[in-house]
Amino acid sequence: MTPILRHILCEGWHSRLHASLGLLGLTGAVALLTAVSLLTAAAERETRRVVRDLGFNLRILAKETDPERFFLDGYPENTLPADAVTRLAAGAGTFITFNHLTPVLERRTRIAGHDCLLTGLGDTVVGPGEKKQPMGFRILPGTAHVGSVLAERLGVKAGALLEAGGRSLRVERVLVEAGTEDDVRLYTALPDAQAILRLPGRISEIKAIDCLCLTAEQDPLPKIREALSRVLPEARVLQMRTLADARAKQRQSSERVRAFAVPTTLLVAALWILVLMGINVRQRRAEIGLWRALGLGSARIAVLFLGKAVLLGGLGGLLGWTLGTVVALRWGPGLFPVTAGSLAADLSLLLPAVGLTPLFAAVATFLPAMMAVAQDPAETLRSDS
């Protein structure tokens, strides 16, 4: 152990009450900042997942689709090639505008003498390098999900077999009553729907979510349509405005909270540390004056105070990161149940906590320490006698 380090440790032990208060302040400030950072990030993920589950807000159709017929029927008569979804996903890697691209083929048809909406769902496709969970449910080939009213009319339950267009499908699930057209819908895998409807390699539309998160006042449609025209010029896009607005406003609200919470917490923590360190040095002005009167140099005194601040900062940063992480992991899942599984320790916060806290503690100590050292020892002792 070097003499300087030994003197710093001795000085810390001598002023252990002040050192303990300083360590407590540093630990609390870093713990607060770490917990707030983890929890605001969790809140943003929770918001994204919740608004994602509001449903698709973009419908990408063949360009020649008649809007009047589409709105009356609820699905387009014109079709797109099935590879349109992969082309669009590849373009999304350059023009990030939409995600969760899901190909759909939908038509009205009859099964066992009953009218229904046949909806074939393909696998969700995302842009290159993206990792996004698919929306809704995934349907395996050879299986079907049946709406409640249709299941009742057909007399089928989960596990039963039904015939559709010459294909045998096993009922995987009877859907809960929704009070919408979904109650008379038959969901199948996209290849099964293409075979039943005799439309191989075709889809009715691509359902998606736009990731611009702009409200109606910010008018996102021109940007969305520009991006679509670059990668899929044979298609047009319709935006479900009310749903898109609700999603955008919720996302923007979450981002504003994060943008306010983290800097505010950082400022409060910084002021907390600055005040504690300043009080510590000020309370020891007489001691500093005595050291100088006994011949101890200003540089040596500064090294003692700054060295102690650095050691306390490093230890406080490590303890604060640990404490803040424990607090966030303990109470975070209860606050954000939907994305509780993604709440984890963030090692990227550890380096700033351990690296920057000593620096800040040293800076917070430097100014009051230099002011105390610069004063004449006799004046310091006289004023504090």
Secondary structure, DSSP 8 states (H G I E B T S, - for coil): --HHHHHHHHHHHHTHHHHHHHHHHHHHHHHHHHHHHHHHHHHHHHHHHHHHTT---EEEEETT--HHHHHHHSS-SS-EETTHHHHHHHHHTTS--EEEEEEEEEEEEEETTEEEEEEEE---B--TT-----SS----TTEEEE-HHHHHHHT--TT-EEEETTEEEEEEEE----SSGGGGEEEEEHHHHHHHTT-TTEESEEEEEESS---GGG--HHHHHHHHHHH-TTEEEEE-HHHHHHHHHHHHHHHHHHHHHHHHHHHHHHHHHHHHHHHHHHHTHHHHHHHHHTT--HHHHHHHHHHHHHHHHHHHHHHHHHHHHHHHHHHHHHH-STTGGG----GGGHHHHHHHHHHHHHHHHHHHHHHHHHS-HHHHHHHT-
